[in-house]
Amino acid sequence: MTKKRIALAVCALLFALCGPAESQQPKRVFRIGYLSSGSGSSARLASFRREFLKLGYIEGKDVTFESRAAEFNYDRLPALADQLINLKVDVIVTPGANDTRAAKNATTTIPIVFLGTVSDPVSLGLVESLARPGATSRVLLASGRYLPASAWL
């Protein structure tokens, strides 16, 4: 089940990073920010990176990962989210509700891919509704249960 969630999140992330094709442009390296309240060496982050390799992406050539972990010190999350924003990442990936909230509070322009599962993301304030997660801060719930088609558009 976890592999399916990660694969779904990778697909959501790739869709978020898609842009119009332009001729004769140098290849862009996408910067993915990973914000976690837990450990920086999490198995989830390693799995996420492995999925990109399986899809043929080469770290450093096609994509780079910027990881920030609060090491269970939740007060650090806002500062770590700001660091990712200052690095000009293309998307922020978060594994849990606290991480997502910190990223959502820090930016209104960078898409956020939420990998976690929560019972009610609307009541937690992570999304405005399941049908329309948000106009300014896009939070994609890549848990398999909450990923409405409108979130992809």
For each residue, the residues with C-beta under 8 A, 3 or more apart:
1: 4 5 144
2: 5 6 47
3: 6 7 47
4: 1 7 8 144
5: 1 2 8 9 115 117 142 143 144
6: 2 3 9 10 44 47 48 51 115
7: 3 4 10 11 51
8: 4 5 11 12 142 144 147
9: 5 6 12 13 48 93 113 115 140 142
10: 6 7 13 14 48 51 52 55
11: 7 8 14 15
12: 8 9 15 16 113 140 142 147 151 152
13: 9 10 16 17 32 91 93 113
14: 10 11 17 18 55
15: 11 12 18 152
16: 12 13 90 91 111 113 138 140
17: 13 14 30 90 91
18: 14 15
19: 28
20:
21:
22: 25
23:
24:
25: 22 28
26:
27: 61 62
28: 19 25
29: 60 61 62 63 64
30: 17 62 63 64 90 91
31: 63 64 66 87 88 89 90
32: 13 63 64 65 66 89 90 91 93
33: 65 66 67 68 84 87 89 91 92 93 110
34: 45 48 65 66 67 68 92 93 94
35: 68 77 80 81 84 92 93 94 99 102 103
36: 39 40 42 44 45 67 68 69 70 94 95 96 99
37: 69 70 72 74 77 96 98 99
38: 42 69 70 71 72 95 96
39: 36 42 69 71 72
40: 36 45 67 68 69 71
41: 45 46
42: 36 38 39 45 46 69 95
43: 46 47
44: 6 36 47 48 95 115
45: 34 36 40 41 42 48 49 65 67 95
46: 41 42 43 49 50
47: 2 3 6 43 44 50 51
48: 6 9 10 34 44 45 51 52 93 115
49: 45 46 52 53 59 65
50: 46 47 53 54
51: 6 7 10 47 48 54 55
52: 10 48 49 55 57 59 63
53: 49 50 56 57 58 59
54: 50 51
55: 10 14 51 52
56: 53
57: 52 53 62 63
58: 53 61 62 63
59: 49 52 53 62 63 64 65
60: 29 64
61: 27 29 58
62: 27 29 30 57 58 59
63: 29 30 31 32 52 57 58 59
64: 29 30 31 32 59 60
65: 32 33 34 45 49 59
66: 31 32 33 34 84 87 89
67: 33 34 36 40 45
68: 33 34 35 36 40 80 81 83 84
69: 36 37 38 39 40 42 80
70: 36 37 38 73 74 75 76 77 80
71: 38 39 40 76
72: 37 38 39
73: 70 76
74: 37 70 77 98
75: 70 78
76: 70 71 73 79 80
77: 35 37 70 74 80 81 98 99 102
78: 75 81 82 102 105 106
79: 76 82 83
80: 35 68 69 70 76 77 83 84 102
81: 35 68 77 78 84 85 92 102 103 105 106 107
82: 78 79 85 86 106
83: 68 79 80 86 87
84: 33 35 66 68 80 81 87 89 92 103 106
85: 81 82 88 89 106 107 110
86: 82 83
87: 31 33 66 83 84
88: 31 85
89: 31 32 33 66 84 85 92 110
90: 16 17 30 31 32 110 111
91: 13 16 17 30 32 33 110 111 112 113
92: 33 34 35 81 84 89 103 107 110 111 112 113
93: 9 13 32 33 34 35 48 112 113 115
94: 34 35 36 99 100 102 103 112 113 114 115 116
95: 36 38 42 44 45 99 115 116
96: 36 37 38 99 100 116
97: 100 101 116 118 121 124 126
98: 37 74 77 101 102
99: 35 36 37 77 94 95 96 102 103 116
100: 94 96 97 103 104 112 114 116 126 139
101: 97 98 104 105 124 125 126
102: 35 77 78 80 81 94 98 99 105 106
103: 35 81 84 92 94 99 100 106 107 110 112
104: 100 101 107 112 126 134 137 139
105: 78 81 101 102
106: 78 81 82 84 85 102 103
107: 81 85 92 103 104 110 112 137
108: 136 137
109: 136 137
110: 33 85 89 90 91 92 103 107 137
111: 16 90 91 92 138 140
112: 91 92 93 94 100 103 104 107 137 138 139 140
113: 9 12 13 16 91 92 93 94 139 140 142
114: 94 100 121 126 139 140 141 142 143
115: 5 6 9 44 48 93 94 95 142 143
116: 94 95 96 97 99 100 143
117: 5 143 144 145
118: 97 121 124 126
119:
120: 123 124
121: 97 114 118 124 126 127 130 139 141 146
122: 125 126 127 128 129 130
123: 120
124: 97 101 118 120 121
125: 101 122
126: 97 100 101 104 114 118 121 122 139 141
127: 121 122 130 133 134 139 141
128: 122 132 133 134 135
129: 122 132 133
130: 121 122 127 133 141 146 148
131: 148 150
132: 128 129 135 148 150
133: 127 128 129 130 138 139 140 141 148 150 151
134: 104 127 128 137 138 139
135: 128 132
136: 108 109
137: 104 107 108 109 110 112 134
138: 16 111 112 133 134 151
139: 100 104 112 113 114 121 126 127 133 134
140: 9 12 16 111 112 113 114 133 147 151 152
141: 114 121 126 127 130 133 145 146 147 151
142: 5 8 9 12 113 114 115 147
143: 5 114 115 116 117 146 147
144: 1 4 5 8 117 147
145: 117 141
146: 121 130 141 143
147: 8 12 140 141 142 143 144 151 152
148: 130 131 132 133 151
149: 152 153
150: 131 132 133 153
151: 12 133 138 140 141 147 148
152: 12 15 140 147 149
153: 149 150
